[in-house]
Amino acid sequence: MIIFIQCVLCCLFFTLAIPPAQYKDPINMTMSYPPKIRQRVEELPQYKETIKQKEKVHVGKKVFGLIFFVVVLSGVAYSSINGVS
C-alpha cells in the first residue's frame, strides 16, 4: 500500500511540474521532441525568431533532473527498506 501511495504522489508531482513550463512558452518544449520534429518546427517562418537555440542549457536541466530524481527515488527506496515512515 505504501508503494502505491508513493507512486501516486510521484506521478502527481511530475504532472504538476510539466504544465507550467509548457503553458509559459510551448516553443521551449520542442527541445524534448525528436530531431526531425524539432527541425520541422525550426523551419517554420513564424517560429524562426522565437526558438531559442540553447541546447547546453536544456541538457544541463535534464542532467540536474536526472540527479534530483535519482536522489529522491533512492531516498524513497531507502525509507521503504528500513521501514521509515
ZADREN-956777 format. One record per residue: z negated, y, x negated of N, C-alpha, C, O in turn; residue in one letter. Coordinates in Angstrom, 1 decimal. Layout:
N
<nz:Z | ny:Y | nx:X | caz:Z | cay:Y | cax:X | cz:Z | cy:Y | cx:X | oz:Z | oy:Y | ox:X | residuo:A>
...
This chain:
85
<nz:0.0 | ny:-1.2 | nx:-0.8 | caz:0.0 | cay:0.0 | cax:0.0 | cz:0.0 | cy:1.3 | cx:-0.9 | oz:0.6 | oy:2.3 | ox:-0.5 | residuo:M>
<nz:-0.7 | ny:1.2 | nx:-2.0 | caz:-0.8 | cay:2.4 | cax:-2.9 | cz:0.6 | cy:2.7 | cx:-3.5 | oz:1.0 | oy:3.8 | ox:-3.6 | residuo:I>
<nz:1.3 | ny:1.6 | nx:-3.9 | caz:2.6 | cay:1.8 | cax:-4.4 | cz:3.6 | cy:2.5 | cx:-3.4 | oz:4.4 | oy:3.3 | ox:-3.7 | residuo:I>
<nz:3.4 | ny:2.1 | nx:-2.1 | caz:4.3 | cay:2.6 | cax:-1.1 | cz:4.0 | cy:4.1 | cx:-0.9 | oz:4.9 | oy:4.9 | ox:-0.8 | residuo:F>
<nz:2.7 | ny:4.5 | nx:-0.9 | caz:2.4 | cay:5.9 | cax:-0.8 | cz:2.9 | cy:6.7 | cx:-2.0 | oz:3.4 | oy:7.8 | ox:-1.9 | residuo:I>
<nz:2.8 | ny:6.1 | nx:-3.2 | caz:3.3 | cay:6.8 | cax:-4.4 | cz:4.8 | cy:6.9 | cx:-4.4 | oz:5.3 | oy:8.0 | ox:-4.8 | residuo:Q>
<nz:5.5 | ny:5.9 | nx:-3.9 | caz:7.0 | cay:6.0 | cax:-3.8 | cz:7.3 | cy:7.1 | cx:-2.8 | oz:8.3 | oy:7.9 | ox:-3.0 | residuo:C>
<nz:6.7 | ny:7.2 | nx:-1.7 | caz:7.0 | cay:8.2 | cax:-0.6 | cz:6.7 | cy:9.6 | cx:-1.2 | oz:7.5 | oy:10.5 | ox:-1.0 | residuo:V>
<nz:5.6 | ny:9.8 | nx:-1.9 | caz:5.3 | cay:11.1 | cax:-2.5 | cz:6.3 | cy:11.5 | cx:-3.5 | oz:6.7 | oy:12.7 | ox:-3.6 | residuo:L>
<nz:6.7 | ny:10.6 | nx:-4.4 | caz:7.7 | cay:10.9 | cax:-5.4 | cz:9.0 | cy:11.3 | cx:-4.8 | oz:9.7 | oy:12.2 | ox:-5.2 | residuo:C>
<nz:9.4 | ny:10.6 | nx:-3.7 | caz:10.7 | cay:10.9 | cax:-3.0 | cz:10.5 | cy:12.3 | cx:-2.3 | oz:11.5 | oy:13.0 | ox:-2.3 | residuo:C>
<nz:9.4 | ny:12.5 | nx:-1.8 | caz:9.2 | cay:13.8 | cax:-1.1 | cz:9.2 | cy:15.0 | cx:-2.2 | oz:9.9 | oy:16.0 | ox:-1.9 | residuo:L>
<nz:8.6 | ny:14.8 | nx:-3.3 | caz:8.6 | cay:15.9 | cax:-4.3 | cz:10.0 | cy:16.1 | cx:-4.8 | oz:10.4 | oy:17.2 | ox:-5.0 | residuo:F>
<nz:10.8 | ny:15.0 | nx:-5.0 | caz:12.1 | cay:15.1 | cax:-5.5 | cz:13.0 | cy:15.8 | cx:-4.5 | oz:13.8 | oy:16.7 | ox:-4.8 | residuo:F>
<nz:12.8 | ny:15.5 | nx:-3.2 | caz:13.6 | cay:16.1 | cax:-2.1 | cz:13.3 | cy:17.6 | cx:-2.0 | oz:14.2 | oy:18.4 | ox:-1.8 | residuo:T>
<nz:12.0 | ny:18.0 | nx:-2.2 | caz:11.7 | cay:19.4 | cax:-2.1 | cz:12.1 | cy:20.2 | cx:-3.4 | oz:12.2 | oy:21.4 | ox:-3.3 | residuo:L>
<nz:12.4 | ny:19.5 | nx:-4.5 | caz:12.8 | cay:20.2 | cax:-5.7 | cz:14.3 | cy:20.5 | cx:-5.7 | oz:14.7 | oy:21.5 | ox:-6.3 | residuo:A>
<nz:15.1 | ny:19.7 | nx:-5.0 | caz:16.5 | cay:19.9 | cax:-5.1 | cz:17.1 | cy:21.0 | cx:-4.2 | oz:17.8 | oy:21.9 | ox:-4.8 | residuo:I>
<nz:16.8 | ny:21.1 | nx:-3.0 | caz:17.4 | cay:22.2 | cax:-2.1 | cz:17.3 | cy:23.6 | cx:-2.6 | oz:18.2 | oy:24.4 | ox:-2.5 | residuo:P>
<nz:16.1 | ny:24.0 | nx:-3.1 | caz:16.0 | cay:25.4 | cax:-3.5 | cz:17.0 | cy:25.8 | cx:-4.6 | oz:17.6 | oy:26.9 | ox:-4.6 | residuo:P>
<nz:17.2 | ny:24.9 | nx:-5.5 | caz:18.2 | cay:25.1 | cax:-6.6 | cz:19.6 | cy:25.1 | cx:-6.0 | oz:20.5 | oy:25.9 | ox:-6.5 | residuo:A>
<nz:19.9 | ny:24.2 | nx:-5.1 | caz:21.2 | cay:24.1 | cax:-4.5 | cz:21.6 | cy:25.3 | cx:-3.7 | oz:22.7 | oy:25.8 | ox:-3.7 | residuo:Q>
<nz:20.6 | ny:25.8 | nx:-2.9 | caz:20.9 | cay:26.9 | cax:-2.0 | cz:20.9 | cy:28.2 | cx:-2.7 | oz:21.6 | oy:29.2 | ox:-2.3 | residuo:Y>
<nz:20.2 | ny:28.3 | nx:-3.8 | caz:20.2 | cay:29.6 | cax:-4.6 | cz:21.6 | cy:29.9 | cx:-5.2 | oz:22.1 | oy:31.0 | ox:-5.0 | residuo:K>
<nz:22.2 | ny:28.9 | nx:-5.8 | caz:23.5 | cay:29.0 | cax:-6.4 | cz:24.2 | cy:27.7 | cx:-6.5 | oz:24.0 | oy:26.9 | ox:-7.5 | residuo:D>
<nz:25.0 | ny:27.3 | nx:-5.5 | caz:25.6 | cay:26.0 | cax:-5.4 | cz:26.5 | cy:25.7 | cx:-6.5 | oz:26.8 | oy:24.5 | ox:-6.9 | residuo:P>
<nz:27.1 | ny:26.7 | nx:-7.1 | caz:28.1 | cay:26.5 | cax:-8.2 | cz:27.4 | cy:25.9 | cx:-9.4 | oz:28.0 | oy:25.2 | ox:-10.2 | residuo:I>
<nz:26.1 | ny:26.2 | nx:-9.7 | caz:25.4 | cay:25.7 | cax:-10.8 | cz:25.2 | cy:24.2 | cx:-10.6 | oz:25.0 | oy:23.5 | ox:-11.6 | residuo:N>
<nz:25.2 | ny:23.7 | nx:-9.4 | caz:25.1 | cay:22.2 | cax:-9.2 | cz:26.3 | cy:21.5 | cx:-9.7 | oz:26.3 | oy:20.2 | ox:-9.8 | residuo:M>
<nz:27.4 | ny:22.1 | nx:-9.9 | caz:28.6 | cay:21.4 | cax:-10.3 | cz:28.5 | cy:20.8 | cx:-11.7 | oz:29.3 | oy:19.9 | ox:-12.0 | residuo:T>
<nz:27.5 | ny:21.2 | nx:-12.5 | caz:27.3 | cay:20.6 | cax:-13.8 | cz:26.9 | cy:19.2 | cx:-13.7 | oz:27.0 | oy:18.4 | ox:-14.6 | residuo:M>
<nz:26.4 | ny:18.8 | nx:-12.5 | caz:25.9 | cay:17.4 | cax:-12.3 | cz:27.0 | cy:16.5 | cx:-11.8 | oz:26.8 | oy:15.3 | ox:-11.7 | residuo:S>
<nz:28.2 | ny:17.1 | nx:-11.5 | caz:29.3 | cay:16.3 | cax:-10.9 | cz:30.0 | cy:15.6 | cx:-12.0 | oz:29.9 | oy:16.0 | ox:-13.2 | residuo:Y>
<nz:30.9 | ny:14.6 | nx:-11.7 | caz:31.7 | cay:14.0 | cax:-12.7 | cz:32.7 | cy:15.0 | cx:-13.3 | oz:33.0 | oy:16.0 | ox:-12.7 | residuo:P>
<nz:33.1 | ny:14.8 | nx:-14.6 | caz:34.0 | cay:15.8 | cax:-15.3 | cz:35.3 | cy:16.2 | cx:-14.5 | oz:35.7 | oy:17.3 | ox:-14.6 | residuo:P>
<nz:35.9 | ny:15.2 | nx:-13.8 | caz:37.1 | cay:15.6 | cax:-13.1 | cz:36.9 | cy:16.6 | cx:-12.0 | oz:37.6 | oy:17.5 | ox:-11.7 | residuo:K>
<nz:35.8 | ny:16.4 | nx:-11.3 | caz:35.4 | cay:17.3 | cax:-10.2 | cz:35.1 | cy:18.7 | cx:-10.8 | oz:35.5 | oy:19.7 | ox:-10.2 | residuo:I>
<nz:34.3 | ny:18.7 | nx:-11.8 | caz:33.9 | cay:20.0 | cax:-12.5 | cz:35.2 | cy:20.7 | cx:-12.9 | oz:35.3 | oy:21.9 | ox:-12.7 | residuo:R>
<nz:36.2 | ny:20.0 | nx:-13.5 | caz:37.4 | cay:20.6 | cax:-13.9 | cz:38.2 | cy:21.2 | cx:-12.7 | oz:38.7 | oy:22.3 | ox:-12.8 | residuo:Q>
<nz:38.2 | ny:20.5 | nx:-11.6 | caz:38.9 | cay:21.0 | cax:-10.4 | cz:38.2 | cy:22.2 | cx:-9.9 | oz:38.9 | oy:23.2 | ox:-9.5 | residuo:R>
<nz:36.9 | ny:22.3 | nx:-9.9 | caz:36.2 | cay:23.5 | cax:-9.4 | cz:36.4 | cy:24.6 | cx:-10.4 | oz:36.6 | oy:25.8 | ox:-9.9 | residuo:V>
<nz:36.4 | ny:24.4 | nx:-11.7 | caz:36.7 | cay:25.5 | cax:-12.6 | cz:38.1 | cy:26.0 | cx:-12.5 | oz:38.3 | oy:27.2 | ox:-12.9 | residuo:E>
<nz:39.0 | ny:25.2 | nx:-12.1 | caz:40.4 | cay:25.7 | cax:-11.9 | cz:40.6 | cy:26.6 | cx:-10.7 | oz:41.6 | oy:27.3 | ox:-10.6 | residuo:E>
<nz:39.7 | ny:26.5 | nx:-9.7 | caz:39.9 | cay:27.3 | cax:-8.5 | cz:39.7 | cy:28.8 | cx:-8.8 | oz:38.8 | oy:29.2 | ox:-9.5 | residuo:L>
<nz:40.6 | ny:29.6 | nx:-8.4 | caz:40.6 | cay:31.0 | cax:-8.7 | cz:39.3 | cy:31.8 | cx:-8.2 | oz:38.8 | oy:32.7 | ox:-8.9 | residuo:P>
<nz:38.8 | ny:31.4 | nx:-7.1 | caz:37.6 | cay:32.1 | cax:-6.5 | cz:36.4 | cy:31.8 | cx:-7.3 | oz:35.4 | oy:32.5 | ox:-7.1 | residuo:Q>
<nz:36.3 | ny:30.7 | nx:-8.1 | caz:35.1 | cay:30.4 | cax:-8.8 | cz:35.2 | cy:30.6 | cx:-10.3 | oz:34.3 | oy:30.4 | ox:-11.0 | residuo:Y>
<nz:36.4 | ny:31.1 | nx:-10.8 | caz:36.6 | cay:31.2 | cax:-12.2 | cz:35.5 | cy:32.2 | cx:-12.8 | oz:35.0 | oy:31.9 | ox:-13.9 | residuo:K>
<nz:35.2 | ny:33.2 | nx:-12.2 | caz:34.3 | cay:34.2 | cax:-12.7 | cz:32.8 | cy:33.8 | cx:-12.5 | oz:31.9 | oy:34.3 | ox:-13.1 | residuo:E>
<nz:32.6 | ny:33.0 | nx:-11.5 | caz:31.2 | cay:32.7 | cax:-11.1 | cz:30.6 | cy:31.5 | cx:-11.8 | oz:29.4 | oy:31.3 | ox:-11.9 | residuo:T>
<nz:31.5 | ny:30.6 | nx:-12.4 | caz:31.0 | cay:29.4 | cax:-13.0 | cz:30.5 | cy:29.8 | cx:-14.4 | oz:31.1 | oy:30.4 | ox:-15.2 | residuo:I>
<nz:29.2 | ny:29.4 | nx:-14.7 | caz:28.6 | cay:29.7 | cax:-16.0 | cz:28.8 | cy:28.4 | cx:-16.9 | oz:28.5 | oy:27.3 | ox:-16.5 | residuo:K>
<nz:29.3 | ny:28.7 | nx:-18.0 | caz:29.6 | cay:27.6 | cax:-19.0 | cz:28.3 | cy:27.5 | cx:-19.9 | oz:28.4 | oy:27.8 | ox:-21.0 | residuo:Q>
<nz:27.3 | ny:26.9 | nx:-19.3 | caz:26.1 | cay:26.8 | cax:-20.1 | cz:25.7 | cy:25.3 | cx:-20.1 | oz:24.6 | oy:24.9 | ox:-19.6 | residuo:K>
<nz:26.5 | ny:24.5 | nx:-20.8 | caz:26.2 | cay:23.1 | cax:-20.8 | cz:24.9 | cy:22.8 | cx:-21.7 | oz:24.2 | oy:21.8 | ox:-21.3 | residuo:E>
<nz:24.7 | ny:23.6 | nx:-22.7 | caz:23.5 | cay:23.3 | cax:-23.5 | cz:22.2 | cy:23.5 | cx:-22.7 | oz:21.3 | oy:22.8 | ox:-22.8 | residuo:K>
<nz:22.2 | ny:24.6 | nx:-21.9 | caz:21.0 | cay:24.8 | cax:-21.0 | cz:20.9 | cy:23.7 | cx:-20.0 | oz:19.8 | oy:23.2 | ox:-19.7 | residuo:V>
<nz:22.0 | ny:23.3 | nx:-19.5 | caz:22.0 | cay:22.2 | cax:-18.5 | cz:21.5 | cy:20.9 | cx:-19.1 | oz:20.6 | oy:20.2 | ox:-18.5 | residuo:H>
<nz:21.9 | ny:20.6 | nx:-20.3 | caz:21.5 | cay:19.4 | cax:-21.0 | cz:20.0 | cy:19.5 | cx:-21.3 | oz:19.2 | oy:18.5 | ox:-21.2 | residuo:V>
<nz:19.6 | ny:20.7 | nx:-21.7 | caz:18.1 | cay:20.9 | cax:-22.0 | cz:17.3 | cy:20.7 | cx:-20.8 | oz:16.2 | oy:20.1 | ox:-20.9 | residuo:G>
<nz:17.7 | ny:21.1 | nx:-19.6 | caz:17.0 | cay:20.9 | cax:-18.4 | cz:16.9 | cy:19.4 | cx:-18.1 | oz:15.8 | oy:19.0 | ox:-17.6 | residuo:K>
<nz:17.9 | ny:18.7 | nx:-18.3 | caz:17.9 | cay:17.3 | cax:-18.0 | cz:17.0 | cy:16.5 | cx:-18.9 | oz:16.3 | oy:15.6 | ox:-18.5 | residuo:K>
<nz:17.0 | ny:16.9 | nx:-20.2 | caz:16.1 | cay:16.3 | cax:-21.1 | cz:14.6 | cy:16.6 | cx:-20.8 | oz:13.8 | oy:15.7 | ox:-20.8 | residuo:V>
<nz:14.4 | ny:17.8 | nx:-20.4 | caz:13.0 | cay:18.2 | cax:-20.0 | cz:12.6 | cy:17.4 | cx:-18.8 | oz:11.5 | oy:16.8 | ox:-18.7 | residuo:F>
<nz:13.5 | ny:17.3 | nx:-17.8 | caz:13.2 | cay:16.5 | cax:-16.6 | cz:12.9 | cy:15.0 | cx:-16.9 | oz:12.1 | oy:14.4 | ox:-16.3 | residuo:G>
<nz:13.7 | ny:14.5 | nx:-17.8 | caz:13.5 | cay:13.1 | cax:-18.2 | cz:12.2 | cy:12.9 | cx:-18.9 | oz:11.5 | oy:11.9 | ox:-18.5 | residuo:L>
<nz:11.8 | ny:13.7 | nx:-19.8 | caz:10.5 | cay:13.6 | cax:-20.4 | cz:9.4 | cy:13.8 | cx:-19.4 | oz:8.4 | oy:13.1 | ox:-19.4 | residuo:I>
<nz:9.5 | ny:14.8 | nx:-18.5 | caz:8.5 | cay:15.0 | cax:-17.5 | cz:8.3 | cy:13.8 | cx:-16.6 | oz:7.2 | oy:13.4 | ox:-16.4 | residuo:F>
<nz:9.4 | ny:13.2 | nx:-16.1 | caz:9.3 | cay:12.1 | cax:-15.2 | cz:8.8 | cy:10.8 | cx:-15.9 | oz:8.1 | oy:10.0 | ox:-15.3 | residuo:F>
<nz:9.1 | ny:10.7 | nx:-17.2 | caz:8.5 | cay:9.6 | cax:-18.0 | cz:7.0 | cy:9.7 | cx:-18.0 | oz:6.3 | oy:8.7 | ox:-17.9 | residuo:V>
<nz:6.5 | ny:10.9 | nx:-18.3 | caz:5.1 | cay:11.1 | cax:-18.4 | cz:4.4 | cy:10.9 | cx:-17.0 | oz:3.4 | oy:10.3 | ox:-17.0 | residuo:V>
<nz:5.0 | ny:11.5 | nx:-16.0 | caz:4.4 | cay:11.3 | cax:-14.7 | cz:4.4 | cy:9.9 | cx:-14.2 | oz:3.4 | oy:9.4 | ox:-13.7 | residuo:V>
<nz:5.5 | ny:9.2 | nx:-14.4 | caz:5.6 | cay:7.8 | cax:-14.0 | cz:4.7 | cy:6.9 | cx:-14.8 | oz:4.2 | oy:5.9 | ox:-14.4 | residuo:L>
<nz:4.6 | ny:7.2 | nx:-16.1 | caz:3.7 | cay:6.5 | cax:-17.0 | cz:2.2 | cy:6.7 | cx:-16.5 | oz:1.4 | oy:5.7 | ox:-16.5 | residuo:S>
<nz:1.9 | ny:7.9 | nx:-16.1 | caz:0.5 | cay:8.1 | cax:-15.5 | cz:0.3 | cy:7.4 | cx:-14.2 | oz:-0.8 | oy:6.8 | ox:-14.0 | residuo:G>
<nz:1.3 | ny:7.3 | nx:-13.4 | caz:1.2 | cay:6.5 | cax:-12.2 | cz:1.0 | cy:5.0 | cx:-12.5 | oz:0.2 | oy:4.4 | ox:-11.9 | residuo:V>
<nz:1.8 | ny:4.5 | nx:-13.4 | caz:1.7 | cay:3.1 | cax:-13.8 | cz:0.3 | cy:2.8 | cx:-14.4 | oz:-0.3 | oy:1.8 | ox:-14.1 | residuo:A>
<nz:-0.2 | ny:3.7 | nx:-15.3 | caz:-1.5 | cay:3.6 | cax:-15.9 | cz:-2.6 | cy:3.6 | cx:-14.9 | oz:-3.5 | oy:2.8 | ox:-14.9 | residuo:Y>
<nz:-2.5 | ny:4.5 | nx:-13.9 | caz:-3.5 | cay:4.6 | cax:-12.9 | cz:-3.5 | cy:3.4 | cx:-12.0 | oz:-4.5 | oy:2.9 | ox:-11.4 | residuo:S>
<nz:-2.3 | ny:2.8 | nx:-11.7 | caz:-2.2 | cay:1.6 | cax:-10.9 | cz:-2.8 | cy:0.4 | cx:-11.6 | oz:-3.4 | oy:-0.4 | ox:-10.9 | residuo:S>
<nz:-2.6 | ny:0.3 | nx:-12.9 | caz:-3.1 | cay:-0.9 | cax:-13.6 | cz:-4.6 | cy:-0.8 | cx:-13.8 | oz:-5.3 | oy:-1.8 | ox:-13.6 | residuo:I>
<nz:-5.1 | ny:0.4 | nx:-14.1 | caz:-6.5 | cay:0.5 | cax:-14.3 | cz:-7.4 | cy:0.7 | cx:-13.0 | oz:-8.6 | oy:0.8 | ox:-13.1 | residuo:N>
<nz:-6.7 | ny:0.8 | nx:-11.9 | caz:-7.5 | cay:1.0 | cax:-10.7 | cz:-8.0 | cy:2.4 | cx:-10.5 | oz:-9.0 | oy:2.5 | ox:-9.7 | residuo:G>
<nz:-7.5 | ny:3.4 | nx:-11.1 | caz:-8.0 | cay:4.8 | cax:-11.0 | cz:-7.4 | cy:5.3 | cx:-9.7 | oz:-6.2 | oy:5.2 | ox:-9.4 | residuo:V>
<nz:-8.2 | ny:5.8 | nx:-8.8 | caz:-7.8 | cay:6.3 | cax:-7.5 | cz:-7.8 | cy:7.8 | cx:-7.5 | oz:-7.4 | oy:8.4 | ox:-6.5 | residuo:S>
